[in-house]
Amino acid sequence: MSSINSLIYVILAACLLPYVFAWIAKLSGGFTLKDNQQPREFMARTTGFAARANAVQLNSFESLPLFLTSVLLAEYLVVPTDITFKLSMAYLVLRLLYGCAYLANWATLRSILWLLSMACPVLLLLLVARI
């Protein structure tokens, strides 16, 4: 059985994941200290791998509220922690795979992984609604 501490680490990893892809985007795009004056404009000018890494970062931030809300509601409304942990881990792994597929420019696989990753918090919310 998973503990609440394990779930907290999954939440932390999910929250840090967008920053990993931001770092990849900046590194691969040739980001310099001078670019830190206007980092969004720098990222808007990137292409290829760096632009895809930036897109993963943005999409990761966009999916985070749904994930966090579903996990917190599941815990608050007493969905078994083991189920919440498994769906949270699935979300995290699928988001990592989604990011890798995006970076590799595998559009179809990326879309499938996105759908599967988004199904995890939706399923958690459906479980919450049934309680």
C-alpha positions as CSV (number, residue, x, y, z in Angstrom):
1,M,0.0,0.0,0.0
2,S,1.3,3.5,-0.9
3,S,1.7,6.1,1.8
4,I,0.7,9.7,1.6
5,N,4.4,10.6,1.6
6,S,4.9,8.7,-1.7
7,L,2.0,10.7,-3.2
8,I,3.6,13.9,-2.1
9,Y,6.8,13.0,-4.0
10,V,4.7,12.3,-7.1
11,I,3.0,15.6,-6.8
12,L,6.4,17.3,-6.4
13,A,7.8,15.6,-9.4
14,A,4.7,16.6,-11.5
15,C,5.1,20.2,-10.4
16,L,8.8,20.2,-11.3
17,L,8.4,18.5,-14.6
18,P,7.6,21.6,-16.6
19,Y,10.8,23.2,-15.3
20,V,12.8,20.3,-16.6
21,F,11.4,20.8,-20.1
22,A,12.0,24.6,-19.8
23,W,15.6,23.9,-19.0
24,I,15.9,21.6,-22.0
25,A,14.3,24.2,-24.2
26,K,16.6,26.9,-23.1
27,L,19.7,24.7,-23.2
28,S,19.0,23.4,-26.7
29,G,17.9,26.9,-27.9
30,G,21.2,28.5,-27.0
31,F,19.9,30.6,-24.1
32,T,22.4,33.0,-22.6
33,L,22.4,35.3,-19.6
34,K,21.5,38.2,-21.9
35,D,18.4,36.3,-23.0
36,N,17.2,36.3,-19.4
37,Q,16.2,40.0,-19.9
38,Q,13.3,38.8,-22.1
39,P,13.1,35.0,-21.9
40,R,9.6,34.7,-23.4
41,E,10.7,36.5,-26.5
42,F,13.8,34.3,-26.7
43,M,11.6,31.1,-26.5
44,A,9.2,32.5,-29.1
45,R,12.1,32.7,-31.6
46,T,13.2,29.2,-31.1
47,T,12.5,26.5,-33.7
48,G,12.8,22.7,-33.9
49,F,13.8,20.8,-30.8
50,A,13.9,23.8,-28.6
51,A,10.5,25.0,-29.7
52,R,9.1,21.5,-29.1
53,A,10.7,21.4,-25.6
54,N,9.1,24.8,-24.9
55,A,5.7,23.4,-26.1
56,V,6.1,20.5,-23.7
57,Q,6.8,22.9,-20.9
58,L,3.7,25.0,-21.6
59,N,1.5,21.9,-22.0
60,S,2.8,20.5,-18.7
61,F,1.9,23.7,-16.9
62,E,-1.6,23.6,-18.6
63,S,-2.3,20.1,-17.4
64,L,-1.0,20.6,-13.8
65,P,-4.2,22.2,-12.3
66,L,-6.4,19.3,-13.3
67,F,-3.9,16.8,-12.0
68,L,-3.4,18.6,-8.6
69,T,-7.1,19.2,-8.1
70,S,-7.9,15.6,-8.8
71,V,-5.3,14.3,-6.4
72,L,-6.2,16.7,-3.6
73,L,-9.9,16.0,-4.0
74,A,-9.3,12.2,-4.1
75,E,-7.3,12.4,-0.8
76,Y,-9.7,14.8,0.9
77,L,-12.8,12.7,-0.1
78,V,-11.1,9.5,0.9
79,V,-10.4,7.7,-2.4
80,P,-8.0,4.9,-1.3
81,T,-4.5,6.3,-1.3
82,D,-3.3,3.2,-3.3
83,I,-5.6,4.0,-6.2
84,T,-4.7,7.7,-6.1
85,F,-1.0,6.9,-6.0
86,K,-1.3,4.5,-9.0
87,L,-3.2,6.9,-11.1
88,S,-0.8,9.7,-10.1
89,M,2.2,7.6,-11.0
90,A,0.6,6.7,-14.3
91,Y,0.0,10.4,-15.0
92,L,3.6,11.2,-14.2
93,V,5.1,8.4,-16.3
94,L,2.7,9.2,-19.2
95,R,3.7,12.9,-19.0
96,L,7.4,11.9,-19.2
97,L,6.7,9.7,-22.2
98,Y,4.6,12.4,-23.8
99,G,7.5,14.9,-23.4
100,C,9.9,12.4,-25.0
101,A,7.6,11.7,-27.9
102,Y,7.1,15.5,-28.4
103,L,10.9,16.1,-28.4
104,A,11.3,13.2,-30.9
105,N,8.6,14.8,-33.0
106,W,6.4,11.7,-33.0
107,A,3.0,13.4,-33.3
108,T,0.7,10.5,-33.2
109,L,2.3,8.8,-30.3
110,R,2.5,12.1,-28.5
111,S,-1.3,12.6,-28.9
112,I,-2.0,9.2,-27.6
113,L,0.2,9.7,-24.6
114,W,-1.4,13.1,-24.0
115,L,-4.9,11.5,-24.0
116,L,-3.8,8.7,-21.7
117,S,-2.1,11.1,-19.3
118,M,-5.2,13.3,-19.1
119,A,-7.4,10.3,-18.5
120,C,-5.7,9.7,-15.2
121,P,-6.9,12.8,-13.4
122,V,-10.3,12.6,-15.1
123,L,-10.7,9.1,-13.8
124,L,-9.7,10.2,-10.3
125,L,-12.4,12.9,-10.4
126,L,-14.9,10.4,-11.6
127,L,-13.9,8.2,-8.6
128,V,-14.4,11.2,-6.3
129,A,-17.8,11.9,-7.8
130,R,-18.9,8.3,-7.0
131,I,-18.1,8.6,-3.3
